[in-house]
Amino acid sequence: MPDKKIFKLHAEVCKALAHALRIEVIDLLQGGESCFTDILEETGGLKSNLSQHLSIMVKCGILKVRKDSRCNYYSLSSSKVAKACSLMREVLIENLKKEQKLHKELLK
């Protein structure tokens, strides 16, 4: 049986991902490192709100930050983070397609 600590850590990472803006940031950062102001402009959020979300993701190890005199640059800690989110999105799309198919069959 695996050490239960890994399940707790897994849950903490999932909790850190449990916000649409955070998922959007991960999607944005798949293309590489980005400056805070660019992320802010792309997501259209509030500065303080985005800062809080980024801090949570850095603290959990999802993102890493590189500080520069002009800007804080954020990037994914691992490409596997984006892959995990992509896999989950694929599952969601498959489920939506199944629901649509069932709905169409029920309307017949």
C-alpha positions as CSV (number, residue, x, y, z in Angstrom):
1,M,0.0,0.0,0.0
2,P,1.4,3.4,-0.9
3,D,2.4,5.9,1.7
4,K,-0.8,8.0,2.5
5,K,1.3,11.2,2.5
6,I,1.4,11.1,-1.4
7,F,-2.4,11.1,-1.5
8,K,-2.5,14.2,0.8
9,L,0.1,15.9,-1.5
10,H,-1.9,14.9,-4.5
11,A,-5.0,16.4,-3.0
12,E,-3.2,19.7,-2.2
13,V,-2.1,20.0,-5.8
14,C,-5.6,19.3,-7.1
15,K,-7.0,21.9,-4.6
16,A,-4.5,24.4,-6.0
17,L,-5.8,23.6,-9.5
18,A,-9.4,24.0,-8.5
19,H,-10.0,27.4,-10.0
20,A,-10.8,28.3,-13.7
21,L,-8.2,31.2,-13.7
22,R,-5.5,28.9,-12.5
23,I,-6.3,26.4,-15.3
24,E,-6.3,29.2,-17.8
25,V,-2.8,30.3,-16.6
26,I,-1.5,26.8,-17.0
27,D,-2.9,26.7,-20.5
28,L,-1.3,30.1,-21.3
29,L,2.1,29.0,-19.9
30,Q,2.3,25.9,-22.0
31,G,3.9,28.2,-24.6
32,G,6.7,29.1,-22.2
33,E,7.6,31.7,-19.6
34,S,5.5,34.8,-19.4
35,C,5.7,38.1,-17.5
36,F,3.1,38.9,-14.8
37,T,1.8,41.9,-16.8
38,D,1.4,39.7,-19.9
39,I,-0.5,37.1,-17.9
40,L,-2.7,39.8,-16.4
41,E,-3.5,41.3,-19.9
42,E,-4.2,37.8,-21.4
43,T,-6.5,36.7,-18.5
44,G,-8.2,40.1,-18.0
45,G,-8.3,39.7,-14.2
46,L,-7.5,42.0,-11.4
47,K,-3.9,42.5,-10.4
48,S,-4.3,41.5,-6.8
49,N,-6.4,38.5,-7.6
50,L,-4.0,37.2,-10.2
51,S,-1.1,37.7,-7.8
52,Q,-2.8,35.6,-5.2
53,H,-3.6,32.8,-7.6
54,L,0.0,32.7,-8.9
55,S,1.4,32.6,-5.4
56,I,-0.8,29.6,-4.5
57,M,0.5,27.8,-7.6
58,V,4.1,28.6,-6.9
59,K,3.7,27.5,-3.3
60,C,2.3,24.1,-4.4
61,G,5.1,23.6,-6.9
62,I,2.9,24.0,-10.0
63,L,4.7,27.1,-11.2
64,K,8.1,28.6,-10.8
65,V,8.9,32.3,-10.7
66,R,12.0,34.1,-11.9
67,K,12.3,37.6,-10.7
68,D,13.7,40.3,-12.9
69,S,14.1,44.0,-12.2
70,R,11.3,44.7,-14.6
71,C,8.9,41.8,-14.0
72,N,8.3,38.5,-12.4
73,Y,8.3,35.7,-15.0
74,Y,6.2,32.6,-14.4
75,S,6.6,29.2,-16.0
76,L,5.4,25.7,-15.5
77,S,7.5,23.7,-13.0
78,S,7.1,20.7,-15.4
79,S,5.5,20.1,-18.8
80,K,3.7,17.2,-17.0
81,V,1.4,19.8,-15.3
82,A,0.1,20.9,-18.7
83,K,-0.2,17.2,-19.8
84,A,-2.2,16.4,-16.7
85,C,-4.6,19.3,-17.3
86,S,-4.9,18.3,-21.0
87,L,-5.8,14.8,-20.1
88,M,-8.5,16.0,-17.7
89,R,-9.9,18.3,-20.4
90,E,-10.0,15.3,-22.8
91,V,-12.0,13.3,-20.2
92,L,-14.4,16.2,-19.7
93,I,-14.9,16.5,-23.5
94,E,-15.6,12.8,-23.8
95,N,-18.1,13.0,-21.0
96,L,-19.8,16.0,-22.7
97,K,-20.0,14.1,-26.0
98,K,-21.6,11.1,-24.2
99,E,-24.1,13.3,-22.5
100,Q,-25.0,15.0,-25.8
101,K,-25.4,11.7,-27.6
102,L,-27.7,10.4,-24.8
103,H,-29.7,13.7,-24.9
104,K,-30.2,13.3,-28.7
105,E,-31.3,9.7,-28.2
106,L,-33.8,10.7,-25.6
107,L,-35.3,13.3,-27.8
108,K,-36.0,10.8,-30.6
